[in-house]
Amino acid sequence: MEAADVIVIGAGLGGLACGAKLALSGRRVLILERKPHPGGTSHVFERRGYKFPMGPLGFGFPDRVRCFLAEAGADPALELRRAHYQYLSPAFDIVYSRPLLELEAELARRFPAEAAGLAGFMDEFGACVRSARARADANPDFLAGRRRAEALSAAASAAVSGMPAAATPCPDAPSAERLAFHLRDPRLRNFLGSMGSGEPALSLSHLAFMWAVMAEEGIWFPAAGIHVLVERLARAFLDAGGALRLGTPVLRVEASGRRATAVVTESGERLGAGWVVSNADAKRTLLDLVAPGALDPEELDRVRRVPYTKSEVCVYLGLDPGRIDWGRMRARHLFYRKTLAPDHFSAPEDFDNTDIEICRWDEGMEGLVPEGKSALVLRAGFPFDAFAPWRTGNKARRAGYRAAKAVLARRLIETAETALPGLAAAVDVMEVATPLTYLDWGGRVLGSIAGWDWSAASLAAFPRKLLVDTSIENLLLAGVYAASELFLGGVPTALHTGLLAADLILERDGGS
């Protein structure tokens, strides 16, 4: 007898949402989680009374998140607060998490010679942003099964009736070309093209999505912490009769012919199932857990070839807020660049000459720090290869690793202190995550932090945007790597793909 109708590998947000909806529909569902807690990177960890986030700090599309929770049978009533974002550099000091019309007026005051070009770009770009918001609700590219058919039918009906297409896609032209056409000042082009100092690298449609979330939808966080989503989904899953086994890593997925039939745990236990849904990293699922011969050759090549997004170093600080001068930090999130030397070769640890993120993690939240204290999260992009030599095995490191990452953390603090005087002396508690942390504790290949690479070349490699289905029958993916783009942002995309995986199982099994 099969151990379950459906086995879900991983209790991240996507896995929990999928499992909860299926259990609510009467399916026997078993979730296997390798860590001692559910939630994946949406979990929080504690150090000397301070609670810190393992991953996301907030999410966009809050109404969609509430709907997703309700669909999974979890309590959707969330007390949410909006997170605001500031960019500070020698050329900028601006809070940019506000409507694009307001932002345009502010930028025109700062760059009067560019006012006409700004107006031209914003007129063109505004249509793309409106399209990005509309397509988030009914984009067939990110739907499956009955939902996709309904969205395609609605679009066809609108076309026949002569109604304007509310979700006409934005041209997929490089944003750098359109910015250069309208604007001369590279500082302004870079800010609009990256929300920082980086050169524009995204397509116009992807840049429109980023600004749609940042400026119009907003990025939000629960007052109780991001982990409240995990707690509610796990409770909904268990209350619906689901089974959750923690500390149970999976060794492989067995397939008979081209159909998934069972999973085998690292302890050697074989668990049969009618369906397998993997909330694990897509590359780990399809390259490590599945035998290479079971996958379609083209899919196997694509999964091997297309890269993920890069990794980062993250420093968590518990501190005395009274010892810091907060005068230059005017938002919960500060993206800061100390120096602008674009022609200067910047080593990975040269945090002075790159954008870093400073988040006042506990602001607007409850019960995360000791009374009278505060918490900061400092983040900066960092290549996996720079830390790879320290790794000798899963969660195993060469001697000197702890000291090396402490040196790196102090360098990041030194840079942040030029924006927040007094920071170093205010620190009570420090913890550091490196790309190896994201690999071994987060389960992300090469420490990736934000899904598949968003470059035009990588996106073009996928024949479809939704990756929930695989070439192995009855093996589905869920989570942020189950879509080629984070079209709703990380948290909503994880929930969305998990629920879509549940829908496909119910439809194909003839359930509802």
C-alpha positions in Angstrom: 0.0 0.0 0.0 1.2 3.5 -0.8 2.4 5.6 2.2 0.3 8.5 0.9 -1.6 9.7 -2.1 0.9 12.6 -2.4 4.3 13.0 -0.9 5.7 16.5 -0.8 9.4 17.0 -0.5 10.1 20.1 1.6 8.0 22.2 3.9 8.7 25.6 2.5 5.8 27.9 1.7 5.1 26.2 -1.7 5.2 22.7 -0.2 3.0 23.7 2.8 0.4 25.4 0.5 0.3 22.5 -1.8 0.0 20.0 1.0 -2.7 22.0 2.9 -4.9 22.3 -0.1 -4.7 18.6 -1.0 -5.3 17.5 2.6 -8.3 19.9 2.8 -9.6 18.1 -0.4 -9.3 14.7 1.4 -6.0 13.5 0.0 -3.6 11.6 2.2 -0.5 13.9 2.2 2.9 13.3 3.7 5.4 16.2 3.8 9.0 15.2 4.3 11.3 18.1 5.6 15.0 17.6 6.0 15.3 20.4 8.6 14.1 20.3 12.2 11.4 22.9 11.5 9.0 23.8 8.6 9.2 27.0 6.6 12.4 26.7 4.5 14.0 30.1 4.2 10.8 31.8 5.6 11.8 30.5 9.1 13.4 32.7 11.8 16.3 31.7 14.0 17.2 33.1 17.5 20.5 34.3 19.0 20.5 35.5 22.6 16.9 36.7 22.5 17.0 38.3 19.0 15.0 36.6 16.2 16.4 37.0 12.7 15.0 36.1 9.2 16.6 33.3 7.2 15.3 34.7 4.0 12.5 37.0 2.8 11.9 40.3 4.6 8.6 41.1 3.0 6.4 40.5 -0.1 4.3 42.3 -2.7 0.7 41.7 -3.8 -0.6 41.4 -0.2 -4.2 40.8 -1.3 -3.0 37.8 -3.4 -1.1 36.4 -0.4 -4.3 36.6 1.7 -6.2 34.8 -1.0 -3.5 32.1 -1.3 -3.7 31.5 2.5 -7.5 31.2 2.4 -7.3 28.8 -0.6 -4.9 26.6 1.5 -7.4 26.7 4.4 -5.2 29.0 6.5 -6.2 32.1 8.4 -5.9 35.0 5.9 -6.3 37.8 8.4 -2.9 39.4 8.5 -1.9 42.7 10.1 0.4 44.0 7.4 2.6 47.1 7.3 4.2 48.6 4.3 8.0 48.7 4.0 9.5 51.8 2.5 12.8 51.9 0.6 15.5 54.6 0.3 18.5 54.9 -1.9 21.5 56.8 -0.6 24.7 57.5 -2.6 26.9 60.5 -3.4 24.4 61.2 -6.2 21.1 60.3 -4.6 19.1 60.5 -1.3 15.6 59.5 -2.2 12.7 57.4 -0.8 11.5 55.6 -3.9 8.7 53.4 -2.7 6.0 55.7 -3.8 3.8 56.2 -6.9 5.7 56.7 -10.2 4.1 60.1 -10.8 5.5 61.4 -7.5 8.8 59.8 -8.2 9.0 61.4 -11.6 8.3 64.9 -10.1 11.0 64.4 -7.5 13.6 63.2 -10.1 12.7 66.1 -12.4 13.5 68.5 -9.5 16.8 66.8 -8.9 17.7 66.5 -12.6 16.1 69.5 -14.3 18.0 69.1 -17.5 16.4 65.6 -17.8 12.8 66.7 -17.2 11.7 66.2 -20.8 13.4 62.9 -21.1 11.9 61.7 -17.8 8.5 62.6 -19.0 9.0 60.7 -22.3 10.3 57.6 -20.5 7.7 57.6 -17.8 4.9 57.9 -20.4 6.2 54.8 -22.2 7.2 53.0 -19.1 3.9 53.8 -17.2 2.0 51.7 -19.8 4.4 48.8 -19.1 3.8 49.1 -15.3 0.1 49.1 -15.7 0.4 46.0 -17.9 2.6 44.3 -15.3 0.0 44.8 -12.6 -2.8 43.6 -14.8 -1.0 40.5 -16.0 -0.2 39.5 -12.4 -3.9 38.6 -12.0 -4.6 36.7 -15.2 -1.5 35.9 -17.1 -2.0 32.5 -18.8 1.8 32.0 -18.9 1.7 31.5 -15.2 -1.4 29.4 -14.9 -2.0 25.7 -15.5 -4.9 23.3 -16.1 -8.4 24.6 -15.7 -7.2 28.1 -14.6 -5.1 28.5 -17.7 -7.9 27.4 -19.9 -10.3 29.9 -18.3 -7.8 32.8 -18.6 -7.2 32.0 -22.3 -11.0 31.8 -22.9 -11.5 35.2 -21.2 -8.8 36.8 -23.3 -10.3 35.3 -26.5 -13.7 36.6 -25.6 -12.4 40.1 -24.9 -10.7 40.1 -28.3 -13.8 39.0 -30.1 -15.9 41.6 -28.4 -13.4 44.3 -29.2 -12.6 45.1 -25.6 -9.1 46.4 -25.0 -6.6 43.9 -23.7 -6.0 44.9 -20.1 -3.0 42.6 -19.9 -1.2 43.3 -23.2 2.4 42.4 -22.5 5.1 45.1 -22.4 7.7 44.9 -25.2 10.5 42.7 -24.2 13.1 45.2 -25.4 16.2 45.7 -23.2 15.4 48.4 -20.7 18.9 49.9 -21.2 18.1 50.8 -24.8 14.9 52.6 -23.8 16.5 54.4 -20.9 19.4 55.6 -23.1 17.0 56.8 -25.8 15.3 59.1 -23.3 18.0 60.0 -20.7 21.6 61.2 -20.9 22.7 61.1 -17.3 24.0 57.6 -16.4 23.2 58.1 -12.7 19.6 58.6 -13.5 19.5 55.7 -16.1 21.1 53.4 -13.6 18.7 54.3 -10.8 15.6 53.8 -12.9 17.1 50.7 -14.4 18.2 49.0 -11.2 16.8 50.9 -8.2 20.4 51.5 -7.4 23.7 52.2 -9.1 23.9 49.1 -11.3 23.7 49.3 -15.0 20.3 48.3 -16.4 20.3 44.6 -17.2 16.6 43.6 -17.3 14.1 43.7 -20.1 11.6 46.5 -20.1 8.9 44.1 -19.0 10.8 42.8 -16.0 11.9 46.3 -15.0 8.2 47.3 -15.2 7.3 44.4 -12.8 9.9 45.6 -10.3 8.6 49.1 -10.3 5.0 47.9 -10.3 5.6 46.2 -7.0 7.9 48.8 -5.5 6.0 51.9 -6.4 2.4 50.9 -6.9 1.6 47.6 -5.1 4.1 48.1 -2.3 6.2 45.6 -0.3 4.6 44.6 2.9 5.5 42.5 6.0 3.3 40.9 8.8 3.5 42.7 12.1 4.1 39.3 13.7 7.0 38.4 11.4 7.3 36.7 8.0 7.2 33.3 9.9 3.5 33.8 10.7 2.8 32.5 7.2 4.6 29.3 7.9 2.9 28.8 11.2 -0.6 29.3 9.7 0.0 27.0 6.7 1.5 24.3 8.9 -1.4 24.5 11.3 -3.9 24.3 8.4 -2.1 21.3 6.9 -2.1 19.4 10.2 -5.6 20.3 11.1 -6.7 19.0 7.7 -5.2 15.6 8.5 -1.8 15.9 6.8 1.3 14.3 8.2 4.6 16.2 8.6 7.9 14.5 9.3 10.7 16.8 10.2 14.4 15.8 10.1 13.7 13.5 7.2 15.9 14.3 4.1 15.1 12.6 0.8 17.8 10.7 -1.0 16.0 10.1 -4.3 12.8 10.0 -6.2 12.0 6.6 -7.8 10.4 6.4 -11.2 9.0 3.4 -13.1 9.5 4.2 -16.7 8.7 7.9 -16.9 6.3 8.0 -13.9 7.2 8.9 -10.3 6.2 6.2 -7.9 8.1 6.6 -4.6 10.7 8.5 -2.6 13.6 7.0 -0.7 14.8 8.8 2.4 18.5 9.1 3.4 17.8 6.5 6.1 16.8 4.0 3.4 13.0 4.0 3.9 11.0 3.6 0.7 7.7 5.5 0.6 5.3 4.9 -2.2 3.0 7.6 -3.5 0.6 8.3 -6.4 2.2 11.7 -6.8 5.4 13.4 -5.7 5.7 17.2 -5.4 9.1 18.6 -4.8 9.4 22.0 -3.0 13.2 21.4 -3.0 15.5 23.4 -5.2 14.6 22.6 -8.8 18.2 21.7 -9.8 18.6 19.5 -6.8 15.3 17.8 -7.6 15.9 17.2 -11.3 19.7 16.7 -11.2 20.3 14.9 -7.9 17.0 13.3 -6.7 15.9 12.0 -10.1 17.9 9.5 -12.1 19.3 11.3 -15.3 17.7 8.8 -17.6 14.2 9.5 -16.4 14.2 13.1 -17.6 13.5 14.3 -21.1 17.0 15.1 -22.6 16.1 18.7 -23.5 14.8 19.4 -20.0 17.9 17.8 -18.4 20.1 20.0 -20.6 18.2 23.1 -19.8 18.2 22.6 -16.0 21.9 22.0 -16.2 22.6 25.0 -18.4 20.4 27.8 -17.1 21.9 29.5 -14.1 20.2 30.7 -10.9 20.5 34.2 -9.5 23.6 35.0 -7.6 24.3 34.7 -3.8 25.1 37.1 -1.1 26.6 37.7 2.3 24.2 38.6 5.1 25.1 40.0 8.6 22.5 39.9 11.4 23.0 42.4 14.2 21.3 42.7 17.5 22.1 46.1 18.9 21.5 49.1 21.2 19.6 51.6 19.0 20.4 54.5 21.3 24.1 54.4 20.4 23.5 55.0 16.6 22.9 58.2 14.7 19.8 57.2 12.5 19.6 60.6 10.8 20.5 59.5 7.3 18.2 56.4 7.3 14.7 57.6 6.4 13.1 54.2 5.5 12.9 50.7 6.9 15.2 49.6 4.0 18.2 51.6 3.0 20.1 50.7 -0.1 23.4 52.5 0.3 26.5 53.1 -1.8 29.4 54.9 -0.1 31.4 55.8 -3.2 30.7 56.0 -6.9 33.8 54.9 -8.8 32.4 53.1 -11.9 35.8 52.6 -13.6 37.3 51.2 -10.4 37.8 47.4 -10.3 35.8 46.3 -7.2 36.8 43.1 -5.4 33.8 41.2 -3.8 34.7 42.5 -0.4 34.9 46.1 -1.5 31.6 47.0 0.0 32.4 50.8 -0.2 32.0 50.6 -4.0 28.8 48.6 -4.3 25.2 48.8 -3.3 24.5 47.3 0.1 21.2 46.8 1.9 20.5 47.9 5.4 17.2 46.8 6.9 15.9 47.8 10.3 14.4 44.3 10.7 12.4 44.8 13.9 10.8 48.1 13.0 7.1 47.8 13.0 7.2 44.2 14.3 6.5 42.7 17.6 8.4 40.3 19.9 11.5 39.9 17.8 14.1 41.6 20.0 14.7 42.2 23.8 13.1 45.3 25.3 15.0 48.4 24.4 17.0 46.7 21.6 16.8 46.7 17.8 18.0 44.4 15.0 19.6 45.2 11.6 20.1 43.0 8.6 23.0 43.9 6.3 23.2 42.3 2.8 25.5 42.5 -0.2 25.9 40.4 -3.3 28.8 38.0 -3.0 30.0 35.3 -5.4 29.6 31.6 -4.4 33.0 30.8 -5.8 34.8 33.1 -3.3 33.6 30.8 -0.5 33.5 27.4 -2.2 37.1 26.5 -1.1 36.0 26.7 2.5 33.5 23.9 2.1 34.6 20.3 2.8 31.1 18.7 2.9 27.5 19.4 3.9 27.8 21.9 6.7 31.5 21.1 7.0 34.2 23.8 6.7 37.9 24.1 6.7 39.6 25.6 9.8 39.5 29.3 9.7 36.1 29.7 8.1 34.4 31.3 11.1 37.2 33.9 11.4 37.1 34.6 7.7 33.4 35.4 7.6 33.8 37.5 10.8 36.4 39.6 9.0 34.0 40.0 6.0 31.2 41.0 8.4 33.3 43.7 10.0 34.1 45.1 6.6 30.4 45.3 5.8 29.7 46.9 9.2 32.4 49.5 8.5 30.8 50.5 5.3 27.3 50.6 6.8 28.7 52.7 9.7 29.5 55.6 7.3 25.7 55.9 6.9 24.9 55.0 10.5 27.5 56.5 12.8 28.0 54.5 16.0 26.9 51.2 14.5 30.0 49.1 15.4 30.0 50.1 19.0 26.3 49.4 19.3 26.5 45.7 18.4 25.5 43.2 21.0 25.0 40.1 18.9 26.3 39.2 15.4 25.6 36.3 13.1 26.9 35.9 9.5 25.4 34.0 6.6 27.6 33.3 3.5 26.8 31.7 0.2 27.7 28.4 1.9 24.9 29.0 4.4 22.4 29.5 1.7 23.6 26.2 0.1 23.7 24.0 3.2 21.0 25.4 5.4 18.8 27.0 2.7 19.1 24.2 0.2 19.9 26.5 -2.7 22.3 25.3 -5.4 25.4 27.7 -5.4 23.7 29.7 -2.6 21.2 31.3 -5.0 18.8 33.7 -3.4 16.1 34.7 -5.9 15.1 32.0 -8.3 16.3 31.5 -11.9 18.5 34.1 -13.5 16.5 36.9 -15.0 18.7 37.7 -18.0 17.1 37.7 -21.4 19.3 34.8 -22.5 18.3 32.6 -19.5 14.6 33.4 -19.9 14.6 32.6 -23.6 15.9 29.1 -22.7 12.6 28.1 -21.2 9.8 27.0 -23.6 7.3 28.1 -21.0 7.3 30.3 -17.9 5.5 27.9 -15.5 7.7 25.0 -14.5 5.4 23.1 -12.2 5.0 20.2 -14.6 8.1 18.1 -15.3 8.8 15.5 -18.0 8.3 12.8 -15.4 4.7 11.9 -15.1 3.3 12.6 -11.6 6.3 14.6 -10.5 5.6 18.3 -10.0 7.6 21.2 -8.7 6.5 23.9 -6.2 8.1 27.0 -4.8 10.1 29.9 -6.3 12.0 27.6 -8.7 8.8 26.3 -10.2 8.5 29.4 -12.4 11.2 30.8 -14.7 10.4 34.3 -13.3 9.3 35.5 -9.9 6.3 37.2 -11.5 4.7 38.0 -8.2 7.9 38.2 -6.2 9.3 35.4 -4.0 6.7 34.7 -1.4 3.5 35.0 -3.6 5.2 33.0 -6.4 6.0 30.2 -4.0 2.5 30.0 -2.7 1.0 30.3 -6.2 3.0 27.4 -7.7 2.3 25.2 -4.7 -1.4 25.8 -5.1 -1.2 25.2 -8.8 0.5 21.9 -8.2 -2.4 20.9 -5.9 -4.9 21.9 -8.6 -3.2 19.8 -11.3 -3.2 16.7 -9.0 -6.9 17.2 -8.2 -7.8 17.8 -11.9 -5.9 14.9 -13.2 -7.2 12.5 -10.6 -10.7 13.7 -11.3 -11.1 15.4 -8.0 -12.2 19.0 -7.2 
